[in-house]
Amino acid sequence: MLNKITYAILGIGIFFVFSPRDVHDSTKNAVVSATTARSQSFSNLVPSPEIRANLTQPALTAKASVAFDLDSGTILYAKSLDELLPIASLTKLLTALVVVENADSDDEVTIANAAEFTEGEIISVDNLLKAMLIASSNEAAMVLANFVAGSQENFSVLMNKKAEQMGLAATHFSTPVGWDIGDNYSNAWDLIKITQEFLKNSKLRQIVATKEITITSSDGKLIHQLRNTNNLLHDNPNVVGIKTGFTAQAKGNLIVLINHSDSQILTIVLGSDNREDDTQKLLDWAFQAYKW
């Protein structure tokens, strides 16, 4: 009888140790849990990868980071998942979402007060999106914002409405570009949600997977060569997106999507001294720590 009671207590203890936690439990310290995120974007029918090695956690300079299995909705690794941080040009992912909801890709825009383009140049919304997402053009983001909403301030209102609709409780925008002005911030968890929504749009998904492309003005006379700012996209054929960001305050930011073992792995690093190196370390660690 005593043995039965002992086994019962032991069983209850094991249940609490291995019972999955809500993703928001991971706030400051790095967490390795293979926890499946509670997201409406996934049916949870895809099995989670299995932990196959108890590795030392990767040594990253980033203030916050996460590795996420898009197919199963599994968090593979998380550090400071809920910490509010400036996100620099990662902001442009939400900018793009607002633009495609409020403008047609073949709409034509006239450039004024040009720096990266030519004053008076007429160019399509589609080509401006490419400039913004591939070459991370600040001017393209501002031109699109002004075209859609009349001003960057009005456009920021649309961005915050979109964020609210998406349930981004830890995100706020004050600029379509991502400058260190006003309250422009998010966290790694909300950025997962933004990326999920962004990748649903096949045209946007194709744009951020583009290494290099030439775009032109509507009359074909002005040519712009675009090269993706995501160095890992150029170096690794399995990387298929998605966006870089950097400001003095935000430091290095990078979201990467990579195909691995018939799965899609998403990594996010925020506030990094070396965003590419941190991302590669995180990917290498995840591929060794888990099996699909």
N, C-alpha and C positions, 0 to 999 in steps of 0.2 A: 504493500500500500504506500509506504514511504517513497519507494522508487518511482511509482506512478506520479505522485505529487511533484517529485523532483523534476521528472521529465516534462511535466506540464508547465512548470515555472520556466524551465529552460526553453521550451518551445515559444512561450510568450515573449521571452527576452530576445530570441532570434528574430521574431516577427518585427519587433520595434527597431532593431538594429538595421535590418535590411529593407524595411518599408520605405517606398519612394517618398521623397520630399518635394514640396512645391519648389519650383525654380527660384522663387523670390527669397528662399532661405539663404541663398548664396549672395552675400553682400560684400564682404571685404576680403576674406581669405580665399585662396584658390580651392576649388571644390572639384573632385573627380567622382562622378556618381553614376554615369550612364542613365540619368533620370529622364524619362520621357516628358517633354514639355506639354502642358495642358493648353493646346492651341486648336482653335476651330478650323485651322487650315489643314489639319491632318486627321485621317480616319483612324490612325494608330493600328492599321492592319499590317504595316510593314514591320517586321521584327527588328528590335533594337540590336545594334552590334554588341558583341560580348567582350568583356574585359579579359584579355589574355595575358597581360603582363603588369605586374605592380611596379611601375617605373617611378623614378624621382620626377617630380613635377618640373616642367620646362622653366628655365631661368629667363624670364622675359623682363624687358624694361618698361613695358606698357603698364599704364595705370589700371586699365581694365581690359579683359580679353575673354573670348569665348570660342569654343569649337562646337559646332552644331550639325547633327545629321539631319538634313532637310527631309529625307524620305520617311524616316521613322519619327521625326520630331524629338530626337534624343540629344540632350546636352551632354557632350563628351568631356568638357572641361569648362570651368567658369571661374573668373577672378573679378571681384568687384562688379558683379553683374548689374547691380542697381545704382551704382554711383553716377551722379549727374556730372557730365563733362561736356565741354565745348566739342563740336564734331566737325568743324571746318567744312570742307567741300563735300562731306558725306551728306550734308544738307541738300545737295542738288538731286539726290534720289527722290526726296519728297517734292522738290521743285518740279521735277519731271512728271511725277504723278498728277500734280495739279494742272500742269500745262496740257497733258493729253486728255484731261477731262474737260478742258475749257477751250481748246483750239483744235483745228484740223491740221494734220501733218503737212498738207499742201498749201495752207494759208501763207501769204507772203508778208514779210515784215520789212519796213524800211529802217535802215541803220542811221541813227543820229548820234552825234558826239562820240565818234568812233575812236577806239584805241587798238583793238585787235582786228576789227574789220575795216571797212572803208565807209566814210560818211556818205550817205545817200545810196549805199548799196541795198539792193532788194534781195532778200534771201528767204527761203522757206523755213517754216517752223521745224520741219523734219531735220534740215541741215543745222539749225541752231541747237536742236537737241543733241545731235551728234557732236557738235563742237563743245557743248557743255559737259557731256558725259564721257567722251573719249579724251579730249585734250583738257578737260576741266576748265573751260573758258568761263571766266567771271563775267565778261561782257555779254556772252550769250545768255547767261542766267538773268542778267539785268534787263536785256532787251526782251526776253520772253516774259518776264514779270511785268514790264511796262505794257507790253502788247496785250496780255491777258487781263490785267487789272487796272491799268492806267498809271500805276506807281508801284514801287517796291513795297511801300507800307501797306497799300491795299492788298497786294499779293500775299504778304505775310499773314494778313487776316485770313485769306483763303487757305493758306498752309495750316494754320492753327485749327481751322474748322475741319480740315481733312484729318489732322492728327487726332482730334476729338472723336471723329467718326470711326477711326481705326482703333480707338481705345488706348491711345498712347498717353498714359497718365503721367509719364516722366519726361515728356518732350515739349519743347516750346521753340517757336521760330520768330526771329525778328529781322531776318534777311534771307533772300532766296539764294544767296551766294555761300554763306557760311562764315562771314567775317566775324571777328571778335568784337561785335558791337551788340548792345542790348542783351536781352536774354535769349540766346540761341544755344540750346543744349539738348542732350538726350542721354540715354544710357545704352549699354550693350543689349539689354533685353528688348527695349523698344526698337532698336536698330534691327534686330532679328525680324520683328513684325514688319518693319518698313521694307526690308529686303524681300520677305515673302510676298508682300503685295506688289512690289516692283517687278519681281520675276514672273508674275502672272501675265504681264504684258509681253507678248512675244517680240514685238518690235523693240521695246526698250531692252529686253534681254539680249537681243541680237546686237544692239548698239554697244553695250558694255563689254561684249565679247570680241569686239573689233580691235585688231592691233593697230592698223593704219588704214587711212582712207583719205581720198581727195573729195572735197565738197566745192561747189561753185555757187556763185550768185545766180539768181533766176535767169539772167540773160546769158549765163555761161562765160562771161568775160573775166570775172574775178575768181581766182582759184585759191583754195585754202588747203594746205596739207595738215592732216591731223595725225598725231601719234599718241597712242594710249599712255597715260601716266602711270599705269599699273605695270611695273617692271616684271612682276612674276608672270603676267600674262604673256610677255615676250619670251620668258625663260623656260616656261613649263607648258608643254602642249596640253596638259590635263586641266590647266587653269582656264576658266571660261568667264571671268568677270571678277569683281564688279566695279569698285570705286575707291579712289584715293582721296586723302584730304590732309592739308597741313596749314597751320597758322602758328604764329609765335606762342599764342596762349594754348591752343589745342595740341600742339606738337604733331607728331606723325599719327595718322589714322589710316586704316586700310581694311576694307571688306573684300574677302576673296572667296570665290566659289570654285571648287575643284571637283572633277569627276574621279572617283576612286572606288574600285571593286563594284561597279554598277550602282554606286550610290553617289549622292551629291553632298559634299561637305562644305559647310560655310564657316569661315573664321572671321572674327572681328578683333582688331586691336585698336585701342584708343590711348592717346597720350604717350606715344612710343618715341624713344630716342632713335630707333631704327625699325621702321614699320615692316619692311620686307624681311629683315632678319628675324624679327619676333614672329612674324607669320610663318616663315619657313620652319622655325623651331617648333611652333605649335602644331603644324601639319605633320612633321616628322614624328613628334611625340604621339600624336593621335593614331597614326598608322601603325606604330609599334605597340601601343597600349591596347588597341581594339582589333577584333577581327569581324569581318562582315560575311 
